[in-house]
Amino acid sequence: MKTDKRLIFAGIGAGLLLMTVQTYAADAPRHLTIEDGAGSATQEANSPPPNTNTVSIPAAPAALQNPELSNPVASETPESAHGTSVVPSASETTQALPANSTANTTELTTTETTDNVDADLAADPSEGINRKIFAVNETVDKAVIKPVAKGYKRVVPTGIRRCVSNMFDNLSTPYTAVNNVLQGKVKSAGQDIGRVLVNSVLGLGGCFDVATKFGIPKHDEDFGQTLAVWGVGSGRFVMLPGFGPSTVRDALAKPVDILANPIGYITNIRLRNSLTGYKFVDTRTNLLEVTDTLDESALDKYSMVRDAWLQRRAAQIRDEDGSYDSISTDAPRELNPSATQ
């Protein structure tokens, strides 16, 4: 009888022990074990279903964090029965990827832009002489030219000044058409000729810009831009007496621009000189707001003028200055970097 009671108590104790082991196994967290010999990973089969609200990723075992292991590759980590895998750290993932990998990862790095096509000119090797010429130009401008331009703006009504500017632009448009032809932009050249005809006839000699209202775009081209399209490098930045910012290439092209000015072919010397001076004052008047802003804000006016001019010139050469719009079929061209450097 005592033996039967012992057997019964032993059976009850074994049952309780088995239930305790099963309960612990059911509640135990899922984990990985790494075998040192073969390096393979195994996962317990009796893992509970994952929580649909939160997903917890256990820390990587010490064996995976040990840099001395020969093969801690993320691809050897098996997925669980519920589709959840152990994700390695970002540094380990980057090391595991090959050099030519095209994985869809976002790399937060700071890269230097190479959009400044005039980087070689930023050094300005002729800065010493350029600054002296700039100082002379500034002295003459403040003493004579700027006061005349301000007086002209104060006395002459806005409508008349706009009419004069439009007429000078209309006179220079045929030369723009010639440069467009030399650059291979035949469509743009045709639009230039159309502007001259429309503004000359309907715009009363160019006083009114009727062509723009008709949807004919206005272009701005000179021989310096044509040379750039042909592949001629700009050379270093130079400051020209009386003309202002330029480059070696544009300085050499300027005589062609002067010879192409139709005002220079007027036989009446007094009229020709008057129109030349009038155009110069008109141009300076249109720049009053820009120069006033520079005088007020620039700590180093020479550097600001140089950098702004170089950026604008590069945009003009690439047809990115806004003078070419969707109406024109001549798309901005990709140039050899030497053309703008």
VMD Tcl script that draws the C-alpha trace (Angstrom):
set ca {
  {0.00 0.00 0.00}
  {2.83 2.33 0.84}
  {4.46 1.42 -2.45}
  {1.30 2.33 -4.37}
  {1.13 5.70 -2.60}
  {4.77 6.40 -3.45}
  {4.12 5.57 -7.09}
  {1.07 7.83 -7.13}
  {3.02 10.74 -5.53}
  {5.92 10.15 -7.93}
  {3.56 10.24 -10.89}
  {1.89 13.42 -9.66}
  {5.30 15.05 -9.12}
  {6.50 14.03 -12.56}
  {3.31 15.40 -14.11}
  {3.69 18.70 -12.30}
  {7.34 18.90 -13.39}
  {6.39 18.17 -17.00}
  {3.65 20.85 -16.93}
  {6.11 23.36 -15.46}
  {8.67 22.61 -18.18}
  {6.04 22.94 -20.94}
  {4.76 26.22 -19.48}
  {8.27 27.68 -19.30}
  {9.00 26.55 -22.85}
  {5.79 28.19 -24.11}
  {6.56 31.51 -22.40}
  {10.30 31.62 -23.17}
  {11.42 34.33 -25.68}
  {12.61 33.39 -29.13}
  {16.38 33.50 -29.63}
  {19.21 32.19 -31.76}
  {22.00 29.87 -30.79}
  {25.27 29.78 -32.70}
  {27.29 26.61 -32.95}
  {30.97 27.36 -32.69}
  {32.07 24.51 -34.89}
  {30.03 24.86 -38.08}
  {28.92 28.47 -37.63}
  {25.28 27.58 -38.38}
  {22.31 29.13 -36.58}
  {19.27 27.26 -35.22}
  {15.98 28.59 -33.88}
  {13.57 27.12 -31.39}
  {10.49 25.64 -33.02}
  {8.08 26.45 -30.25}
  {8.20 30.25 -30.60}
  {4.93 32.07 -29.91}
  {3.11 34.02 -32.65}
  {4.47 37.54 -32.98}
  {2.71 40.54 -31.55}
  {0.89 42.33 -34.38}
  {1.19 45.69 -32.68}
  {4.89 45.85 -31.89}
  {7.91 44.10 -33.31}
  {10.94 43.75 -31.08}
  {14.33 42.89 -32.50}
  {16.64 41.30 -29.94}
  {20.19 42.42 -29.76}
  {22.62 40.51 -31.91}
  {24.46 37.76 -30.04}
  {27.99 38.41 -28.96}
  {29.23 36.02 -31.62}
  {27.81 38.25 -34.38}
  {29.34 41.37 -32.83}
  {32.79 39.81 -32.59}
  {34.89 41.23 -35.45}
  {37.20 38.23 -35.26}
  {34.57 35.89 -36.69}
  {35.36 35.08 -40.27}
  {31.83 35.02 -41.68}
  {29.31 37.22 -39.82}
  {27.22 37.77 -42.99}
  {23.60 38.81 -42.65}
  {22.51 36.46 -45.43}
  {23.28 33.44 -43.20}
  {20.74 34.53 -40.58}
  {17.58 32.45 -41.13}
  {14.11 33.86 -41.02}
  {11.70 32.75 -38.34}
  {8.57 30.77 -38.96}
  {6.52 33.98 -38.79}
  {8.59 35.97 -41.35}
  {10.61 38.07 -38.91}
  {14.36 38.12 -39.34}
  {17.20 39.42 -37.22}
  {18.46 42.63 -38.87}
  {22.19 43.41 -38.56}
  {23.39 46.89 -37.73}
  {23.81 49.54 -40.42}
  {27.60 49.33 -40.29}
  {27.55 45.55 -40.74}
  {25.14 45.85 -43.69}
  {27.38 48.42 -45.38}
  {30.43 46.18 -44.97}
  {28.56 43.16 -46.32}
  {27.49 44.94 -49.54}
  {29.85 44.65 -52.51}
  {31.55 47.70 -53.93}
  {29.32 47.77 -57.03}
  {26.09 47.12 -55.16}
  {22.96 48.92 -56.36}
  {20.88 48.28 -53.24}
  {18.05 50.68 -52.56}
  {19.66 52.47 -49.66}
  {19.71 56.17 -48.85}
  {23.21 57.44 -48.25}
  {23.27 60.60 -46.16}
  {26.50 62.12 -47.27}
  {27.51 65.67 -48.12}
  {28.96 66.02 -51.59}
  {30.51 69.03 -53.16}
  {28.65 70.42 -56.15}
  {30.43 70.84 -59.45}
  {27.90 73.19 -61.00}
  {30.23 76.16 -60.87}
  {31.73 75.91 -64.34}
  {33.92 78.94 -63.65}
  {35.84 77.38 -60.77}
  {39.14 77.97 -62.56}
  {38.33 81.66 -62.86}
  {37.57 82.05 -59.16}
  {41.30 82.28 -58.45}
  {41.42 85.46 -60.58}
  {45.19 85.46 -61.29}
  {44.98 89.07 -62.54}
  {43.11 90.29 -59.47}
  {45.68 92.95 -58.62}
  {45.42 94.85 -61.90}
  {41.71 94.05 -62.17}
  {41.01 95.74 -58.86}
  {42.90 98.86 -59.95}
  {40.93 99.09 -63.20}
  {37.73 98.45 -61.28}
  {38.56 101.30 -58.90}
  {39.13 103.67 -61.84}
  {35.85 102.62 -63.46}
  {34.04 103.14 -60.16}
  {35.53 106.60 -59.73}
  {34.49 107.70 -63.22}
  {31.05 106.14 -62.79}
  {30.36 107.88 -59.47}
  {31.69 111.21 -60.68}
  {30.07 111.41 -64.13}
  {28.09 108.48 -65.49}
  {25.89 107.60 -62.53}
  {24.74 111.20 -61.88}
  {23.84 111.57 -65.56}
  {21.88 108.31 -65.48}
  {20.02 109.36 -62.34}
  {19.21 112.75 -63.87}
  {17.96 111.05 -67.05}
  {15.75 108.74 -65.02}
  {14.41 111.65 -62.97}
  {13.60 113.88 -65.93}
  {12.48 111.49 -68.66}
  {9.15 109.68 -68.09}
  {9.15 105.90 -67.76}
  {7.19 105.35 -70.98}
  {9.70 107.27 -73.08}
  {12.66 105.52 -71.47}
  {11.04 102.13 -72.15}
  {10.38 103.12 -75.77}
  {14.04 104.10 -76.25}
  {15.29 100.85 -74.69}
  {12.98 98.81 -76.94}
  {14.23 100.61 -80.03}
  {17.87 99.92 -79.15}
  {17.00 96.27 -78.54}
  {15.25 96.11 -81.89}
  {18.35 97.47 -83.62}
  {20.55 94.78 -82.04}
  {18.20 91.86 -82.79}
  {19.51 91.21 -86.36}
  {22.99 90.72 -84.92}
  {21.51 88.25 -82.44}
  {19.98 86.38 -85.37}
  {23.38 86.19 -87.08}
  {24.97 84.69 -83.95}
  {22.13 82.19 -83.64}
  {22.81 81.06 -87.20}
  {26.53 80.75 -86.45}
  {25.64 78.64 -83.41}
  {23.37 76.38 -85.45}
  {20.12 77.61 -83.88}
  {18.20 78.29 -87.08}
  {14.79 78.26 -85.45}
  {15.85 80.93 -82.97}
  {17.32 83.02 -85.78}
  {13.98 82.90 -87.58}
  {12.24 84.09 -84.42}
  {14.70 86.98 -84.17}
  {13.91 88.08 -87.71}
  {10.22 87.79 -86.93}
  {10.67 90.04 -83.90}
  {12.40 92.70 -86.00}
  {9.66 92.70 -88.63}
  {6.76 92.72 -86.16}
  {8.22 95.36 -83.83}
  {9.45 97.55 -86.68}
  {6.06 97.61 -88.41}
  {3.45 97.15 -85.69}
  {5.64 98.45 -82.87}
  {6.45 101.77 -84.56}
  {10.12 101.15 -85.20}
  {10.51 98.99 -82.10}
  {9.11 101.50 -79.62}
  {6.54 98.91 -78.50}
  {7.40 95.26 -77.96}
  {4.48 93.77 -79.88}
  {6.41 90.58 -80.74}
  {6.47 89.43 -77.12}
  {2.69 89.84 -76.92}
  {2.45 87.68 -80.05}
  {4.48 84.96 -78.34}
  {7.78 85.50 -80.16}
  {10.61 85.01 -77.62}
  {13.49 87.45 -77.24}
  {17.04 86.10 -77.41}
  {20.36 87.60 -76.39}
  {23.48 86.47 -78.27}
  {26.85 88.01 -79.03}
  {30.05 86.86 -80.70}
  {31.63 85.87 -77.38}
  {28.84 83.33 -76.85}
  {29.32 82.09 -80.41}
  {33.01 81.50 -79.76}
  {32.07 79.58 -76.60}
  {29.73 77.35 -78.59}
  {32.56 76.73 -81.05}
  {34.67 75.47 -78.16}
  {36.89 78.47 -77.46}
  {37.83 78.65 -73.77}
  {37.02 81.78 -71.83}
  {40.49 82.37 -70.42}
  {41.01 84.33 -67.23}
  {38.72 86.98 -65.86}
  {39.66 90.54 -66.82}
  {38.30 93.98 -65.96}
  {38.19 96.25 -69.02}
  {38.53 100.04 -68.71}
  {35.18 101.63 -69.50}
  {33.48 98.29 -70.26}
  {33.68 96.45 -66.95}
  {33.79 92.67 -66.33}
  {34.87 90.35 -69.13}
  {37.07 87.39 -70.00}
  {39.94 87.11 -72.44}
  {37.68 85.44 -75.01}
  {34.89 88.01 -74.65}
  {37.40 90.87 -74.74}
  {38.76 89.59 -78.07}
  {35.20 89.22 -79.39}
  {34.13 92.71 -78.33}
  {35.54 94.48 -81.46}
  {33.25 92.27 -83.56}
  {30.29 93.27 -81.41}
  {31.21 96.95 -81.82}
  {31.55 96.64 -85.60}
  {28.16 94.89 -85.78}
  {26.41 97.82 -84.08}
  {24.24 99.43 -86.78}
  {24.55 102.85 -85.13}
  {28.21 102.91 -86.09}
  {27.28 102.96 -89.80}
  {25.31 106.21 -89.61}
  {27.12 108.72 -91.82}
  {25.97 111.76 -89.86}
  {28.72 112.01 -87.22}
  {26.72 114.18 -84.82}
  {23.71 111.85 -84.92}
  {25.92 108.77 -84.62}
  {27.74 110.11 -81.57}
  {24.50 111.28 -79.98}
  {22.87 107.87 -80.39}
  {25.99 106.11 -79.10}
  {26.03 108.28 -75.99}
  {22.27 107.94 -75.56}
  {22.51 104.15 -75.70}
  {25.29 104.17 -73.12}
  {23.23 106.32 -70.72}
  {20.17 104.14 -71.31}
  {22.14 101.01 -70.45}
  {23.54 102.58 -67.29}
  {20.09 103.77 -66.25}
  {18.72 100.22 -66.51}
  {21.47 99.09 -64.11}
  {20.87 101.72 -61.43}
  {18.87 99.46 -59.13}
  {21.46 96.69 -59.35}
  {24.40 98.94 -58.62}
  {22.57 100.68 -55.78}
  {21.93 97.29 -54.17}
  {25.59 96.40 -54.51}
  {26.68 99.68 -52.94}
  {24.42 99.06 -49.95}
  {25.07 95.36 -49.29}
  {28.44 94.33 -50.73}
  {31.35 94.09 -48.31}
  {33.69 93.55 -51.26}
  {32.02 95.00 -54.33}
  {34.71 93.84 -56.72}
  {34.36 90.18 -55.69}
  {30.58 90.31 -55.85}
  {30.58 91.92 -59.30}
  {33.10 89.39 -60.58}
  {31.28 86.32 -59.25}
  {27.83 87.52 -60.32}
  {29.05 88.37 -63.81}
  {30.77 85.00 -64.28}
  {27.68 83.08 -63.20}
  {25.42 85.11 -65.48}
  {27.84 84.69 -68.39}
  {27.91 80.92 -67.96}
  {24.09 80.91 -67.95}
  {24.01 82.97 -71.15}
  {26.38 80.61 -72.93}
  {24.29 77.60 -71.95}
  {21.05 79.39 -72.90}
  {19.92 79.12 -69.27}
  {19.46 82.85 -68.70}
  {15.72 82.79 -69.45}
  {16.02 84.13 -72.98}
  {15.00 80.75 -74.39}
  {11.59 79.44 -73.41}
  {9.25 76.61 -74.39}
  {8.25 78.41 -77.60}
  {11.71 77.95 -79.05}
  {12.59 74.50 -80.39}
  {16.30 75.15 -79.94}
  {16.94 73.46 -76.59}
  {19.83 74.62 -74.39}
  {22.93 72.78 -75.53}
  {25.44 70.80 -73.51}
  {28.82 72.45 -73.99}
  {32.34 71.28 -73.53}
  {33.42 72.46 -70.04}
  {36.32 74.33 -71.64}
  {33.82 76.57 -73.42}
  {32.81 78.20 -70.15}
  {36.14 77.95 -68.37}
}
mol new
graphics top color blue
foreach p $ca { graphics top sphere $p radius 0.5 }
foreach p [lrange $ca 0 end-1] q [lrange $ca 1 end] { graphics top cylinder $p $q radius 0.2 }
display resetview
